[in-house]
Amino acid sequence: MTDTPISQAETPATGARGGTAAPFAALLLAVLSFSLMQTMVVPALPDLQREFDASTTSVSWVLSSFLLTASVATALLGRVGDMFGKRRVLIASLTVFAAGTLLAALSDSLPLLIAARAVQGVGSAAFPLAFGIVRDQFPRERVPVAIGLISSTFGIGFGVGLVIPGPIVDALNWHWIFWLGLIVILLGIAAVAAFIEESSVRSPGRIDWAGVVLLSGGIVALLLAISEGKSWGWASGRVIGLFVGAAALLVVFVYVETKVREPLIDIELLRRPAVLTSHITALIIGFGMYGAFTLVPLLAQTPSKAGYGFDASVTESGLFMVPMAVTMLIASPLAGRIGAARGWKLPLVLACLIGVVGFAIYAGAHDTEWAMYTGSAVLGIGVGFAFAALANLVVSAVDRSQTGQATGINTIMRTIGGSLGAQIAASLVASRTIPGTRVPAESGYTTAFVMSAIALGVATVAALAGPGKLWHRTAAPAPAPAPGSGRSAA
C-alpha cells in the first residue's frame, strides 16, 4: 500500500510546552483513562447482576450503552476537533467522560449505571484527537513512534482493565472501580490543560447535522443488532430489522455526504487506496482479535474438572492477559520504526501473520498455562503491530486537517469488527456444553480460536492486496529518539 509520507516541509503548527515529553505523557494518560474504563467493569458484571437482581441481558447493557455512544462520539468529535481545535475538544470530551464516571460511582440502580456508562462513551474521542495532536505538534520524524505508543495504550488499558478490578471488588466494592477511573481521568484533564497547546490547524466548515443523525443512527442500529443478536436471536425480526435499518441509514449517509458542501466525513478519503485498505483490514483484525480479550479469562476460570481450564479466580484469570500488555508496549513503537523506514504495509502484514500464530497456539495448546501465557505474548506483538500500523497508515495518507475524522472512522471499523467477532465467538462457546452441565465444552473454545486465526489470515490477504510494495525504503529521515527525549518540538 502506498504511504503518502507526511511532507518534508510539514513542521509542528505550534510549540509544545517544554518539549514533547510532558505533552506526550499527557496524551498517554488521557488515552489510558478511556481504555481502562472500557473493560474495568467486565469482571464486576457478576457482582452487578447479583446486587441489582438483574438478568444477564439487562446487565450486558452496562457494556452495550458505553459501546454505542463511544462509536458515535468517535466519528462526531474527531471531525469537530478538526474544525474547532483538538485540544479544546479533547478537554471537553474528557470532562463529560469524568461526569459520567462520577455518576457511575454514585449509581444505586442498574438503569442509572447504564445511563452513566452511556455518558462515559463520549471519552472515546480521546483516540482520534490524540492522533491529531501528535500529527499537528510533534516533529514529523517522531510521529510514527508516538502514534505506535498511543495505539499500544489502547490494548494495554484494555488488558490491564481486566486484571485490577478483581482485587478492588474483593477488598472494597464495584463503586471503587469508577472512583479509581475518575482519578485517572481528572489527572488526564489536568495534564492536557497544562502541557498541550492548541494547534492552529483547522478544517473549515460547519457541523453536518444530517450526517450526524444518519451516521449515528446507522452505527447504533448495527451495534445494537450485534450486541443483542445472541439474546434476541440472530434470525429474530428485531435483529434483522436493525441490520436492514443500519444498512439503509448508512447508504443514505454516504449519498448525503457526497452532496453536501461540508460533509461530516469526506467520502473522498474512503476512496484513497491506503485509507480504504486500512479500514477494511481494521474491521477484519477487530473481528479476529477482540475475542481473545473475553475468551481467555473465561477459559482460565473454567473448573479443571471439566477437562480443561485452570480454576482461576477473577483476579488470576486477568493475569493471563499480562504478557499481551507487556509485548504490546514493546511491539507498537517497534512497528512505528519499521513503518517509518520501510512503509506501513510490512508491519501490517506482520501483525496479521503473528496474530494467526497466536491464535493457533490458543487453539492447539490451551491445556497448559505456559502455552496460554505464550499465546498471550505472541498475540500482544500482533495487536501492537496492528494498532500502530493502522493508525500510522491512516495518518500518513491524509492531510493534517483530516486526521481526526480519518482515524475516528478507522477506530469505528475496528470496534464494529470487534463487537461482531466477540459476539460470534461467545455464541460458538455457548453453543456447545458438557452433557448434563452448563459448562461450555472445550471444542467451543477451540472453534472460536480457529475462527480468529482464519480471520487474521483473511486480514493478511487484505493487507497484501493493498497498494504499494511490501518492502521498500521510505523518504523519511533517520529514526528519531522516542517522544520526549532530546529536542523540543518547537
For each residue, the residues with C-beta under 8 A, 3 or more apart:
1: 273 274 277 278 343 344 345 348 393 463 466 467 468
2: 273 274 467 468
3: 274 339 343 344 345 393 396 397 468 474
4: 274 396 397 398
5: 8 396 474 475 476
6: 10 135 140 143 395 396
7: 10 140
8: 5 140 475
9:
10: 6 7 140 400
11: 139 140
12: 15 16 136 137 138 139 489 490
13: 136 137 199 200 201 400
14: 136 137 197 198 199 200
15: 12 137 197 488 489 490
16: 12 19 20 22 23 137 138 195 196 197 488 489 490
17: 22 23 194 195 196 197
18: 21 22 195 488
19: 16 22 23 484 487 488 489 490
20: 16 23 24 137 138 139 142 146 483 484 488 489
21: 18 24 25 483 484 485
22: 16 17 18 19 25 26 191 194 195 484
23: 16 17 19 20 26 27 133 137 195 196 489
24: 20 21 27 28 134 138 146 149 483 484
25: 21 22 28 29 191 195 484
26: 22 23 29 30 188 191 192 194 195 196
27: 23 24 30 31 130 133 134 150 192 196
28: 24 25 31 32 149 150 153
29: 25 26 32 33 184 187 188 191
30: 26 27 33 34 90 94 126 130 188 189 191 192
31: 27 28 34 35 126 127 130 150 153 154 157
32: 28 29 35 36 153 156 157 184 188
33: 29 30 36 37 94 97 123 126 181 184 185 187 188
34: 30 31 37 38 97 123 124 126 127 157
35: 31 32 38 39 153 154 155 156 157 158 161
36: 32 33 39 40 157 160 161 181 184
37: 33 34 40 41 66 97 101 120 123 161 178 181 185
38: 34 35 66 157 158 161
39: 35 36 42 157 158 159 161 162 293
40: 36 37 43 44 161 162 164 165 177 180 181
41: 37 44 45 48 62 63 117 165 174 177
42: 39 45 63 161 162 165 294
43: 40 162 165 166 169 297 314 318
44: 40 41 47 48 165 169 174 177
45: 41 42 48 49 59 60 62 63
46: 49 50
47: 44 50 51 169 173 174
48: 41 44 45 51 52 54 59 62 110 113 174
49: 45 46 52 53 54 55 56 59
50: 46 47 53
51: 47 48 174
52: 48 49 58 59 109 110
53: 49 50
54: 48 49 58 59 110
55: 49 58 59
56: 49 59 60 231
57: 60 61 228 231
58: 52 54 55 61 110
59: 45 48 49 52 54 55 56 62 110
60: 45 56 57 63 64 227 231
61: 57 58 64 65 114
62: 41 45 48 59 65 66 110 113 114 117
63: 41 42 45 60 66 67 117 227
64: 60 61 67 68 223 224 227 228
65: 61 62 68 69 114 115 117 118 121
66: 37 38 62 63 69 70 117 118 120 121
67: 63 64 70 71 121 223 227 415 419
68: 64 65 71 72 118 121 219 220 223 224
69: 65 66 72 73 118 119 120 121 122 124
70: 66 67 73 74 121 122 123 124 415
71: 67 68 74 75 121 124 219 220 223 412 415 416
72: 68 69 75 76 121 215 216 219 220
73: 69 70 76 77 93 121 122 123 124 125
74: 70 71 77 78 124 125 127 128 408 411 412 415
75: 71 72 78 79 215 216 219 264 265 405 408 409 412
76: 72 73 79 80 125 212 215 216 264
77: 73 74 80 81 89 93 122 124 125 128 129 404 408
78: 74 75 81 82 125 128 129 132 404 405 406 407 408 409
79: 75 76 82 83 203 207 264 265 404 405 408
80: 76 77 83 84 89 207 404
81: 77 78 84 85 86 88 89 90 125 128 129 132 404
82: 78 79 86 132 202 203 401 402 403 404 405
83: 79 80 202 203 204 205 207
84: 80 81 88 89 202
85: 81 88 89 198 199 202
86: 81 82 89 90 129 132 133 136 198 199 404
87: 90 91 133 192 196 197 198 199
88: 81 84 85 91 92 198
89: 77 80 81 84 85 86 92 93 125 129
90: 30 81 86 87 93 94 125 126 129 130 133 192 196
91: 87 88 94 95 189 192 193
92: 88 89 95 96
93: 73 77 89 90 96 97 122 123 124 125 126 129
94: 30 33 90 91 97 98 123 126 185 188 189 192
95: 91 92 98 99 189
96: 92 93 99 100 119 122 123
97: 33 34 37 93 94 100 101 119 120 122 123 126 185
98: 94 95 101 102 182 185 186 189
99: 95 96 102 103 119
100: 96 97 103 104 116 117 118 119 120 121 122 123
101: 37 97 98 104 105 116 120 178 181 182 185
102: 98 99 105 106 178 182
103: 99 100 106 107 112 115 116 119
104: 100 101 107 113 116 117 120 178
105: 101 102 175 176 178 179 182
106: 102 103 175
107: 103 104 112 113 116 175
108: 112
109: 52 112 113
110: 48 52 54 58 59 62 113 114
111: 114 115
112: 103 107 108 109 115 116
113: 48 62 104 107 109 110 116 117
114: 61 62 65 110 111 117 118
115: 65 103 111 112 118 119
116: 100 101 103 104 107 112 113 119 120
117: 41 62 63 65 66 100 104 113 114 120 121
118: 65 66 68 69 100 114 115 121
119: 69 96 97 99 100 103 115 116 122
120: 37 66 69 97 100 101 104 116 117 123
121: 65 66 67 68 69 70 71 72 73 100 117 118 124
122: 69 70 73 77 93 96 97 100 119 125
123: 33 34 37 70 73 93 94 96 97 100 120 126 185
124: 34 69 70 71 73 74 77 93 121 127 411
125: 73 74 76 77 78 81 89 90 93 122 128 129 408
126: 30 31 33 34 90 93 94 97 123 129 130
127: 31 34 74 124 130 131 150 154 407 408 411
128: 74 77 78 81 125 131 132 403 404 405 406 407 408 411
129: 77 78 81 86 89 90 93 125 126 132 133 404
130: 27 30 31 90 126 127 133 134 150
131: 127 128 134 135 147 150 391 395 403 404 407
132: 78 81 82 86 128 129 135 136 400 403 404 407
133: 23 27 86 87 90 129 130 136 137 196 199
134: 24 27 130 131 137 138 143 146 147 150
135: 6 131 132 138 143 395 400 403
136: 12 13 14 86 132 133 199 201 400 403
137: 12 13 14 15 16 20 23 133 134 196 197 199 489
138: 12 16 20 24 134 135 142 143 146 483 489
139: 11 12 20 142 143 480 487 489
140: 6 7 8 10 11 143 477
141: 340 476 477 478 479 480
142: 20 138 139 145 146 480 481 482 483
143: 6 134 135 138 139 140 146 147 392 395
144: 147 148 336 337 339 340 388 392 476
145: 142 148 149 333 336 337 340 480 482 483
146: 20 24 134 138 142 143 149 150 336 483
147: 131 134 143 144 150 151 336 388 391 392 395
148: 144 145 151 152 332 333 334 335 336 337 339 384 387 388 391 392
149: 24 28 145 146 152 153 329 332 333 336 482 483
150: 27 28 31 127 130 131 134 146 147 153 154 391
151: 147 148 154 155 332 384 387 388 390 391
152: 148 149 155 156 328 329 331 332 333 384 387 388
153: 28 31 32 35 149 150 156 157
154: 31 35 127 150 151 157 158 387
155: 35 151 152 158 159 324 325 328 380 383 384 387
156: 32 35 152 153 159 160 325 328 329
157: 31 32 34 35 36 38 39 153 154 160 161
158: 35 38 39 154 155 161 162 293
159: 39 155 156 162 163 293 318 321 322 324 325 328
160: 36 156 157 163 164 321 325
161: 35 36 37 38 39 40 42 157 158 164 165
162: 39 40 42 43 158 159 165 293 297 317 318 321
163: 159 160 166 315 318 319 321 322
164: 40 160 161 167 168 180 318
165: 40 41 42 43 44 161 162 168 169 174 177 314 318
166: 43 163 169 170 313 314 315 316 318
167: 164 170 171 315
168: 164 165 171 172 176 177 180
169: 43 44 47 165 166 172 173 174 176 177 314
170: 166 167 315
171: 167 168
172: 168 169 175 176
173: 47 169 176
174: 41 44 47 48 51 165 169 177 178
175: 105 106 107 172 178 179
176: 105 168 169 172 173 179 180
177: 40 41 44 165 168 169 174 180 181
178: 37 101 102 104 105 174 175 181 182
179: 105 175 176 182 183
180: 40 164 168 176 177 183 184
181: 33 36 37 40 101 177 178 184 185
182: 98 101 102 105 178 179 185 186
183: 179 180 186 187
184: 29 32 33 36 180 181 187 188
185: 33 37 94 97 98 101 123 181 182 188 189
186: 98 182 183 189 190
187: 29 33 183 184 190 191
188: 26 29 30 32 33 94 184 185 191 192
189: 30 91 94 95 98 185 186 192 193
190: 186 187 193 194
191: 22 25 26 29 30 187 188 194 195
192: 26 27 30 87 90 91 94 188 189 195 196
193: 91 189 190 196
194: 17 22 26 190 191
195: 16 17 18 22 23 25 26 191 192
196: 16 17 23 26 27 87 90 133 137 192 193
197: 14 15 16 17 87 137
198: 14 85 86 87 88
199: 13 14 85 86 87 133 136 137
200: 13 14
201: 13 136 400 401
202: 82 83 84 85 401
203: 79 82 83 401 402 404 405
204: 83 262
205: 83 208 261 262
206: 262
207: 79 80 83 212 264
208: 205 211 212 257 260 262 263 264
209: 212 213
210: 213 214 256 260
211: 208 214 215 253 256 257 260 263 264 265
212: 76 207 208 209 215 216 264
213: 209 210 216 217
214: 210 211 217 218 249 250 252 253 256
215: 72 75 76 211 212 218 219 249 250 253 264 265
216: 72 75 76 212 213 219 220
217: 213 214 220 221 245 246 249
218: 214 215 221 222 245 246 247 249 250 253
219: 68 71 72 75 215 216 222 223 246 412 416
220: 68 71 72 216 217 223 224
221: 217 218 224 225 242 243 245 246 249
222: 218 219 225 226 242 243 246 250 416
223: 64 67 68 71 219 220 226 227 415 416 419
224: 64 68 220 221 227 228 242
225: 221 222 228 229 239 242 243 246
226: 222 223 229 416 419 420 423
227: 60 63 64 67 223 224 419 423
228: 57 64 224 225 231 232 238 239
229: 225 226 232 233 234 239 423 427
230: 234 423 426 427 430
231: 56 57 60 228
232: 228 229 236 238 239
233: 229 236 239
234: 229 230 239
235: 239 240
236: 232 233 239 240
237: 240 241
238: 228 232 241 242
239: 225 228 229 232 233 234 235 236 242 243
240: 235 236 237 243 244
241: 237 238 244 245
242: 221 222 224 225 238 239 245 246
243: 221 222 225 239 240 246 247
244: 240 241 247 248
245: 217 218 221 241 242 248 249
246: 217 218 219 221 222 225 242 243 249 250
247: 218 243 244 250 251
248: 244 245 251 252
249: 214 215 217 218 221 245 246 252 253
250: 214 215 218 222 246 247 253 254
251: 247 248 254 255
252: 214 248 249 255 256
253: 211 214 215 218 249 250 256 257
254: 250 251 257 258 267
255: 251 252 258 259
256: 210 211 214 252 253 259 260 263
257: 208 211 253 254 260 263 264 265 266 267
258: 254 255 263 267
259: 255 256
260: 208 210 211 256 257 263
261: 205
262: 204 205 206 208
263: 208 211 256 257 258 260 266 267
264: 75 76 79 207 208 211 212 215 257 405
265: 75 79 211 215 257 269 270 405 409
266: 257 263 269 402 405
267: 254 257 258 263 270 271
268: 271 272
269: 265 266 272 275 398 402 405 406 409
270: 265 267 275 276 279 409
271: 267 268 275 276
272: 268 269 275 276 397 398
273: 1 2 276 277 466 467
274: 1 2 3 4 277 278 344 393 394 396 397 466 467 468
275: 269 270 271 272 278 279 393 394 397 398 406
276: 270 271 272 273 279 280
277: 1 273 274 280 281 393 462 463 465 466 467
278: 1 274 275 281 282 348 390 393 394 397 410 466
279: 270 275 276 282 283 409 410 413
280: 276 277 283 284 413 462
281: 277 278 284 285 348 352 390 459 462 463 466
282: 278 279 285 286 390 410 411 413 414 417
283: 279 280 286 287 413 414 416 417
284: 280 281 287 288 417 455 456 458 459 462
285: 281 282 288 289 351 352 355 386 390 414 417 455 456 459
286: 282 283 289 290 413 414 415 416 417 418 419 421
287: 283 284 290 417 418 420 421 455
288: 284 285 291 355 359 417 421 451 452 453 454 455 456 459
289: 285 286 292 293 355 379 382 383 386 418 421 452 456
290: 286 287 293 294 417 418 419 421 422
291: 288 294 295 421 422 424 425 448 449 451 452
292: 289 295 296 324 358 359 362 376 379 452
293: 39 158 159 162 289 290 296 321 422
294: 42 290 291 297 298 422 425 426
295: 291 292 298 299 425 426 429 445 448 449
296: 292 293 299 300 317 320 321 362 372 376
297: 43 162 294 300 301 312 314 317 318 320 321
298: 294 295 301 302 317 429 440
299: 295 296 302 308 309 366 372 445
300: 296 297 309 310 312 316 317 320 372
301: 297 298 309 310 311 312 313 314 317
302: 298 299 306 308 309 310 311 439 440
303: 306 309 311 439
304: 307 308 309 310 311
305:
306: 302 303 309 434 437 439 442
307: 304 434 442
308: 299 302 304 366 367 442 445
309: 299 300 301 302 303 304 306 312
310: 300 301 302 304 316 369 372
311: 301 302 303 304
312: 297 300 301 309 316 317 319 320
313: 166 301 316 317
314: 43 165 166 169 297 301 317 318
315: 163 166 167 170 318 319
316: 166 300 310 312 313 319
317: 162 296 297 298 300 301 312 313 314 320
318: 43 159 162 163 164 165 166 297 314 315 321 322
319: 163 312 315 316 322
320: 296 297 300 312 317 323 372 373 376
321: 159 160 162 163 293 296 297 318 324 325 376
322: 159 163 318 319 325 326 376
323: 320 326 327 373 374 376 377 380
324: 155 159 292 321 327 328 376 377 379 380 383
325: 155 156 159 160 321 322 328 329 380
326: 322 323 329 330 377 380
327: 323 324 330 331 377 378 380 381 384
328: 152 155 156 159 324 325 331 332 380 381 383 384 387
329: 149 152 156 325 326 332 384
330: 326 327 333 334 381 384
331: 152 327 328 334 335 380 381 382 383 384 385 388
332: 148 149 151 152 328 329 335 336 384 385 387 388
333: 145 148 149 152 330 336 337 388 482
334: 148 330 331 337 338 384 385
335: 148 331 332 338 339 347 350 351 384 385 388 389 392
336: 144 145 146 147 148 149 332 333 339 340 388 392
337: 144 145 148 333 334 340 341 479
338: 334 335 341 342 346 347 350
339: 3 144 148 335 336 342 343 344 346 347 388 389 392 393
340: 141 144 145 336 337 392 474 476 479
341: 337 338 473 474 476 479
342: 338 339 346 471 472 473 474
343: 1 3 339 346 468 469 471 472 474
344: 1 3 274 339 347 348 389 392 393 396
345: 1 3 348 349 463 464 466 468 469 470
346: 338 339 342 343 349 350 470 471
347: 335 338 339 344 350 351 385 388 389
348: 1 278 281 344 345 351 352 385 386 389 390 393 463 466
349: 345 346 352 353 460 463 464 470
350: 335 338 346 347 353 354 385
351: 285 335 347 348 354 355 382 383 384 385 386 389
352: 281 285 348 349 355 356 382 386 456 457 459 460 463
353: 349 350 356 357 382 456 460
354: 350 351 357 358 378 379 381 382 385
355: 285 288 289 351 352 358 359 379 382 383 386 452 453 456 459
356: 352 353 359 360 453 456 457 460
357: 353 354 360 361 378 382
358: 292 354 355 361 362 375 376 378 379 381 382
359: 288 292 355 356 362 363 375 379 449 450 452 453 456
360: 356 357 363 364 449 453
361: 357 358 364 365 371 374 375 378
362: 292 296 358 359 365 366 372 375 379 449 452
363: 359 360 366 446 449 450 453
364: 360 361
365: 361 362 368 371 374 375
366: 299 308 362 363 371 372 375 445 446 449
367: 308 371
368: 365 371 372
369: 310 372 373
370: 373 374
371: 361 365 366 367 368 374 375
372: 296 299 300 310 320 362 366 368 369 375 376
373: 320 323 369 370 376 377
374: 323 361 365 370 371 377 378
375: 358 359 361 362 365 366 371 372 378 379
376: 292 296 320 321 322 323 324 358 372 373 379 380
377: 323 324 326 327 373 374 380 381
378: 327 354 357 358 361 374 375 381 382
379: 289 292 324 354 355 358 359 362 375 376 382 383
380: 155 323 324 325 326 327 328 331 376 377 383 384
381: 327 328 330 331 354 358 377 378 384 385
382: 289 331 351 352 353 354 355 357 358 378 379 385 386 456
383: 155 289 324 328 331 351 355 379 380 386 387
384: 148 151 152 155 327 328 329 330 331 332 334 335 351 380 381 387 388
385: 331 332 334 335 347 348 350 351 354 381 382 388 389
386: 285 289 348 351 352 355 382 383 389 390
387: 148 151 152 154 155 328 332 383 384 390 391
388: 144 147 148 151 152 331 332 333 335 336 339 347 384 385 391 392
389: 335 339 344 347 348 351 385 386 392 393
390: 151 278 281 282 285 348 386 387 393 394 410 414
391: 131 147 148 150 151 387 388 394 395 407 410
392: 143 144 147 148 335 336 339 340 344 388 389 395 396
393: 1 3 274 275 277 278 339 344 348 389 390 396 397
394: 274 275 278 390 391 397 398 406 407 410
395: 6 131 135 143 147 391 392 398 403 406 407
396: 3 4 5 6 274 344 392 393
397: 3 4 272 274 275 278 393 394 406
398: 4 269 272 275 394 395 402 403 406
399: 402 403
400: 10 13 132 135 136 201 403
401: 82 201 202 203
402: 82 203 266 269 398 399 405 406
403: 82 128 131 132 135 136 395 398 399 400 406 407
404: 77 78 79 80 81 82 86 128 129 131 132 203 407 408
405: 75 78 79 82 128 203 264 265 266 269 402 408 409
406: 78 128 269 275 394 395 397 398 402 403 409 410
407: 78 127 128 131 132 391 394 395 403 404 410 411
408: 74 75 77 78 79 125 127 128 404 405 411 412
409: 75 78 265 269 270 279 405 406 412 413
410: 278 279 282 390 391 394 406 407 413 414
411: 74 124 127 128 282 407 408 414 415
412: 71 74 75 219 408 409 415 416
413: 279 280 282 283 286 409 410 416 417
414: 282 283 285 286 390 410 411 417 418
415: 67 70 71 74 223 286 411 412 418 419
416: 71 219 222 223 226 283 286 412 413 419 420
417: 282 283 284 285 286 287 288 290 413 414 420 421
418: 286 287 289 290 414 415 421 422
419: 67 223 226 227 286 290 415 416 422 423
420: 226 287 416 417 423 424
421: 286 287 288 289 290 291 417 418 424 425 452 455
422: 290 291 293 294 418 419 425 426
423: 226 227 229 230 419 420 426 427
424: 291 420 421 427 428 448 451
425: 291 294 295 421 422 428 429 448 451 452
426: 230 294 295 422 423 429 430
427: 229 230 423 424 430 431
428: 424 425 431 432 444 447 448 451
429: 295 298 425 426 432 440 444 445 448
430: 230 426 427 433 440 444
431: 427 428 444
432: 428 429 440 441 443 444 447
433: 430 437 438 439 440 441
434: 306 307 437 439 440 441
435:
436:
437: 306 433 434
438: 433
439: 302 303 306 433 434
440: 298 302 429 430 432 433 434 444 445
441: 432 433 434 444
442: 306 307 308 445 446
443: 432 446 447
444: 428 429 430 431 432 440 441 447 448
445: 295 299 308 366 429 440 442 448 449
446: 363 366 442 443 449 450
447: 428 432 443 444 450 451
448: 291 295 424 425 428 429 444 445 451 452
449: 291 295 359 360 362 363 366 445 446 452 453
450: 359 363 446 447 453 454
451: 288 291 424 425 428 447 448 454 455
452: 288 289 291 292 355 359 362 421 425 448 449 455 456
453: 288 355 356 359 360 363 449 450 456 457
454: 288 450 451 457 458
455: 284 285 287 288 421 451 452 458 459
456: 284 285 288 289 352 353 355 356 359 382 452 453 459 460
457: 352 356 453 454 460 461
458: 284 454 455 461 462
459: 281 284 285 288 352 355 455 456 462 463
460: 349 352 353 356 456 457 463 464
461: 457 458 464 465
462: 277 280 281 284 458 459 465 466
463: 1 277 281 345 348 349 352 459 460 466
464: 345 349 460 461 470
465: 277 461 462
466: 1 273 274 277 278 281 345 348 462 463
467: 1 2 273 274 277
468: 1 2 3 274 343 345 472
469: 343 345 472
470: 345 346 349 464
471: 342 343 346
472: 342 343 468 469
473: 341 342
474: 3 5 340 341 342 343
475: 5 8
476: 5 141 144 340 341
477: 140 141 480
478: 141
479: 141 337 340 341
480: 139 141 142 145 477 486
481: 142 485 486
482: 142 145 149 333 485
483: 20 21 24 138 142 145 146 149
484: 19 20 21 22 24 25
485: 21 481 482
486: 480 481
487: 19 139
488: 15 16 18 19 20
489: 12 15 16 19 20 23 137 138 139
490: 12 15 16 19
